Amino acid sequence: MEKNIRENIEFGILNIDKPAGWTSFDVVNHIRKKLGLKKAGHLGTLDPNVTGVLPICLEKACKIQEYFMHKDKIYIGKMKLHKEIDEKKLKEEMKKFLGVINQLPPRISRVKRVLRKREIIKFELLKFNFEAREAEFIAEVEAGTYIRKLIDDLGKSIGGAQMSELRRIKAGIFSMEDKEFCSIDKFDKAIEELKNGNEKFIRELVIPAEIIKKIVPVIEVKEEFANKLKNGSPIFDEMLVDLEKGKKIIDKKEPFAILCAGKIAEIAKFTDKFEQKSILAKPEVVL
């Protein structure tokens, strides 16, 4: 609430409920134009007929898009079975796909068709209709797993199966349970309210990109060094609010966020390329 609405939008994320019939690019393009932005990008493609969680990074948040991607996903869906099979047998066959599997991307995918290792964390039956030969399932998978191909591969062991419906309910830290999760219609109405001078509704939908604190560690830099950070300065000992905490995080050699005056200023990483021992880290992304 301390930021004005434009600041929120230009360094924010929307958790959109992608409708069937829209491509992920259609959604991104719609959001970008409605908000008058130069850039926007989604955090993991959904096929046109698949619905559900599609987080969209807005403007400057696109710089940290990579840190939100490649996280586990959760889906619920339905599959049509080609032959009769009892529920117990189906559950047994589904269990065989748990763990690390080799998966060949489908022919229509944009990636190279080579076998890739992907982890299937959960693959369970939710409902089963023997007469209709229809099963509802939940799947929690490593990013980059093709659910349609997972169902097709299952079908090879049970006499055939194909996915008929799919909805993503969670992508990394973003979920359909989040209060900000919204339909395109709800977003459009919030934009109309904004045009009429009411920013309440769009403010309720835009997630500050500071949510990256849930993904990477955070260290705080003294406010007087804000301009140096904006200019890409490395991190020195004297810049840290809590030197001991900062060194513990930096020494892990993993990306971390720099908080300055309550805002994320950059994403940085440990470096040993500088000769001065007092330099702890260098910026990877300056915001």
Residue pairs with C-beta under 8 A, 6 or more apart in sequence:
1 203
2 262
3 208
3 263
5 194
5 199
5 202
5 203
8 203
8 206
8 208
9 35
9 37
9 58
9 59
9 202
9 206
10 37
10 58
10 59
10 60
11 58
11 59
11 60
11 61
11 208
11 209
11 264
11 287
12 58
12 59
12 61
12 206
12 207
12 208
12 209
13 55
13 56
13 57
13 58
13 61
13 68
13 174
13 206
13 207
13 208
13 209
13 211
14 31
14 55
14 56
14 58
14 180
14 182
14 187
14 205
14 206
14 207
15 53
15 54
15 55
15 56
15 174
15 175
15 178
15 180
15 181
15 182
15 207
16 27
16 31
16 53
16 54
16 55
16 56
16 181
16 182
16 183
16 184
16 187
17 51
17 52
17 53
17 54
17 176
17 181
17 182
17 183
17 184
18 24
18 27
18 46
18 50
18 51
18 52
18 53
18 54
18 168
19 51
19 183
19 184
20 48
20 49
20 50
20 51
21 48
21 49
22 48
22 184
23 48
24 42
24 45
24 46
24 54
25 42
27 42
27 54
27 56
27 184
28 40
28 41
28 42
28 56
30 184
31 37
31 40
31 56
31 58
31 187
32 38
32 39
32 40
34 187
34 188
34 191
35 58
35 191
37 58
37 59
38 59
39 58
39 59
39 62
40 56
40 57
40 58
40 59
40 62
41 56
41 57
41 62
41 65
42 54
42 55
42 56
42 57
43 54
43 55
43 56
43 57
43 65
43 68
43 69
43 171
43 172
43 174
44 54
44 55
44 69
44 73
44 143
44 171
46 52
46 54
46 168
47 148
47 166
49 166
50 166
50 167
50 168
51 166
51 167
51 168
52 75
52 166
52 167
52 168
52 169
52 176
53 168
53 169
53 170
53 171
53 174
53 175
53 176
53 181
54 168
54 171
55 68
55 171
55 172
55 174
57 64
57 65
57 68
57 209
58 206
60 209
60 287
61 209
63 285
63 287
64 209
64 212
64 267
64 285
64 287
67 212
67 215
67 216
67 255
67 267
68 172
68 173
68 174
68 212
68 215
69 143
69 172
70 143
70 144
71 143
71 171
71 172
71 173
72 121
72 140
72 141
72 142
72 143
72 170
72 172
73 140
73 141
73 143
73 145
73 168
73 170
73 171
73 172
74 122
74 138
74 139
74 140
74 141
74 168
74 169
74 170
74 171
75 138
75 139
75 140
75 141
75 147
75 166
75 167
75 168
75 169
76 126
76 136
76 137
76 138
76 139
76 166
76 167
76 169
77 136
77 137
77 139
77 147
77 151
77 163
77 164
77 165
77 166
77 167
78 134
78 135
78 136
78 137
78 163
78 164
78 165
78 166
79 134
79 135
79 137
79 151
79 154
79 155
79 161
79 162
79 163
79 164
80 133
80 134
80 161
80 162
80 164
81 90
81 133
81 134
81 135
81 155
81 158
81 159
81 160
81 161
82 133
82 155
82 159
82 160
82 161
82 162
83 133
83 158
83 159
83 160
84 130
84 133
85 158
85 159
86 130
87 125
87 128
87 130
89 158
90 125
90 128
90 135
90 158
91 124
91 125
93 154
93 157
93 158
94 123
94 124
94 125
94 137
94 154
95 123
96 157
97 120
97 123
97 150
97 153
97 154
98 120
98 121
98 122
98 123
99 119
99 120
100 117
100 118
100 119
100 120
101 117
101 118
101 119
101 120
101 153
102 115
102 116
102 117
103 115
103 116
103 117
103 118
103 145
103 146
103 149
103 150
103 153
104 113
104 114
104 115
104 116
104 149
105 111
105 112
105 113
105 114
105 116
105 146
105 149
106 146
106 148
106 149
106 152
107 113
109 146
116 144
118 141
118 142
118 144
118 145
119 141
119 142
119 145
120 139
120 140
120 141
120 142
120 145
120 150
121 140
121 141
121 142
122 138
122 139
122 140
123 137
123 138
123 139
123 140
123 150
124 137
124 138
124 139
125 135
125 136
125 137
126 136
126 137
126 138
127 135
127 136
128 134
128 135
128 136
129 135
134 164
139 145
139 147
139 150
141 147
141 150
147 163
147 166
148 163
148 166
151 161
151 162
151 163
152 161
152 162
152 163
154 161
155 161
155 162
169 175
169 176
170 176
172 215
173 211
173 214
173 215
174 181
175 181
178 207
179 204
180 204
180 205
180 206
180 207
182 190
182 205
186 205
187 205
189 201
190 201
190 202
190 204
190 205
191 202
193 199
193 200
193 201
193 202
194 201
194 202
209 264
210 263
210 264
212 257
212 264
212 267
213 257
213 259
213 264
216 254
216 255
216 256
216 257
216 267
217 249
217 252
217 254
217 256
217 257
218 249
218 256
218 257
218 258
218 259
219 240
219 241
219 242
219 245
219 246
219 249
219 250
219 256
219 257
219 258
219 259
220 240
220 241
220 242
220 246
220 258
220 259
220 260
221 229
221 235
221 239
221 240
221 241
221 258
221 259
221 260
221 265
222 239
222 240
222 241
222 260
223 260
223 261
225 233
225 239
225 260
226 260
226 261
226 265
228 239
229 258
229 260
229 265
229 266
229 283
229 286
230 265
230 286
232 283
232 286
233 283
234 271
234 274
234 279
234 280
234 281
234 282
234 283
235 246
235 250
235 258
235 268
235 279
235 280
235 281
235 282
236 278
236 279
236 280
237 243
237 278
237 280
238 278
240 246
240 280
246 280
247 280
249 256
250 256
250 270
250 280
250 281
251 270
252 270
253 269
253 270
254 269
254 270
255 267
255 268
255 269
255 284
256 267
256 268
256 269
256 281
257 264
257 266
257 267
257 268
258 264
258 265
258 266
258 267
258 268
258 283
259 265
264 287
265 286
265 287
266 283
266 284
266 285
266 286
266 287
267 283
267 284
267 285
267 287
268 281
268 282
268 283
268 284
269 281
269 282
269 284
270 280
270 281
271 279
271 281
271 282
273 282
274 282
